Amino acid sequence: REAARRKVAHQKSSFDAFAKQDSTDSPQSMRQRVAHVMQGRIATAIIAASILANTAVMYVQLQLLGSIANASLGLGNTVGSWGSAEEVFKGIEYGFGVFFLLEFLLN
């Protein structure tokens, strides 16, 4: 029992020491906290992945536009196979636009 009490006391003192660390390292205001998060690895990775995903979506959208151009020139009519892709691309475009606007405002 005594060993268990010492272990709990040590854990408590370790937690207290962690909680009372120098507060100059941790951000104080909301603006500082947001800046701290936005400069972190996770936020940077999410933003980089979003940029790559947006690039891939633009590439696929260009394929659709190429199919439309081919159909208008009489070179093939594969536009029907795209279904309602134009509406989907418009929604995705708005989604990326909102995401990048939020990222801009937070930075």
C-alpha positions as CSV (number, residue, x, y, z in Angstrom):
1,R,0.0,0.0,0.0
2,E,2.8,2.4,0.9
3,A,4.4,1.9,-2.6
4,A,1.0,2.6,-4.2
5,R,0.7,5.8,-2.2
6,R,4.2,7.0,-3.2
7,K,3.4,6.2,-6.8
8,V,0.2,8.3,-6.7
9,A,2.0,11.1,-4.9
10,H,4.8,11.1,-7.5
11,Q,2.3,11.1,-10.3
12,K,0.5,14.0,-8.7
13,S,3.7,16.0,-8.2
14,S,4.7,15.3,-11.8
15,F,1.4,16.5,-13.0
16,D,1.6,19.6,-10.8
17,A,5.1,20.4,-12.2
18,F,3.8,19.9,-15.7
19,A,0.7,22.2,-15.1
20,K,2.9,24.9,-13.5
21,Q,5.4,25.0,-16.4
22,D,6.6,28.4,-17.5
23,S,3.5,30.0,-19.1
24,T,5.6,32.0,-21.6
25,D,5.8,28.9,-23.8
26,S,2.0,28.5,-24.1
27,P,0.0,31.1,-26.0
28,Q,-2.3,33.3,-23.9
29,S,-4.7,35.1,-26.2
30,M,-7.1,33.5,-28.7
31,R,-5.1,35.0,-31.5
32,Q,-1.9,33.5,-30.2
33,R,-3.5,30.1,-29.8
34,V,-4.9,30.1,-33.4
35,A,-1.5,31.2,-34.7
36,H,0.1,28.4,-32.7
37,V,-2.2,25.8,-34.2
38,M,-2.0,27.2,-37.7
39,Q,1.8,27.0,-37.6
40,G,1.8,23.5,-36.3
41,R,2.6,20.4,-38.3
42,I,-0.9,19.0,-38.4
43,A,-2.5,22.2,-39.8
44,T,0.3,22.6,-42.3
45,A,-0.2,19.0,-43.5
46,I,-3.9,19.4,-43.8
47,I,-3.5,22.5,-45.9
48,A,-0.8,20.9,-48.1
49,A,-3.1,17.9,-48.6
50,S,-6.0,20.2,-49.5
51,I,-3.9,22.0,-52.1
52,L,-2.9,18.7,-53.7
53,A,-6.5,17.5,-53.6
54,N,-7.7,20.7,-55.2
55,T,-5.0,20.3,-57.9
56,A,-6.3,16.7,-58.6
57,V,-9.9,17.9,-58.8
58,M,-8.9,20.7,-61.3
59,Y,-7.2,18.1,-63.4
60,V,-10.3,15.9,-63.6
61,Q,-12.4,19.0,-64.3
62,L,-10.1,19.8,-67.2
63,Q,-10.8,16.3,-68.5
64,L,-14.5,17.1,-68.5
65,L,-14.0,20.4,-70.3
66,G,-11.9,18.5,-72.9
67,S,-14.7,16.1,-73.4
68,I,-17.1,19.0,-73.9
69,A,-14.7,20.6,-76.4
70,N,-14.4,17.4,-78.3
71,A,-18.2,17.0,-78.5
72,S,-18.6,20.6,-79.8
73,L,-16.0,19.8,-82.5
74,G,-17.7,16.6,-83.4
75,L,-14.7,14.5,-82.4
76,G,-16.6,12.3,-79.9
77,N,-19.6,12.5,-77.6
78,T,-18.5,11.2,-74.2
79,V,-20.1,14.1,-72.4
80,G,-23.1,12.0,-71.4
81,S,-20.9,9.6,-69.5
82,W,-20.0,12.4,-67.1
83,G,-23.5,12.7,-65.7
84,S,-24.0,15.6,-63.4
85,A,-20.2,16.2,-63.0
86,E,-20.5,20.0,-63.6
87,E,-22.7,20.4,-60.5
88,V,-20.4,18.2,-58.5
89,F,-17.4,20.2,-59.6
90,K,-19.1,23.4,-58.7
91,G,-19.9,22.2,-55.2
92,I,-16.3,21.0,-54.7
93,E,-15.0,24.3,-56.0
94,Y,-17.1,26.2,-53.5
95,G,-16.0,23.8,-50.7
96,F,-12.3,24.4,-51.5
97,G,-12.9,28.1,-51.8
98,V,-14.5,28.3,-48.3
99,F,-11.7,26.2,-46.9
100,F,-8.9,28.3,-48.3
101,L,-10.7,31.5,-47.3
102,L,-10.9,30.3,-43.7
103,E,-7.2,29.3,-43.9
104,F,-6.3,32.8,-45.2
105,L,-8.4,34.5,-42.5
106,L,-6.9,32.3,-39.7
107,N,-3.4,33.0,-40.9
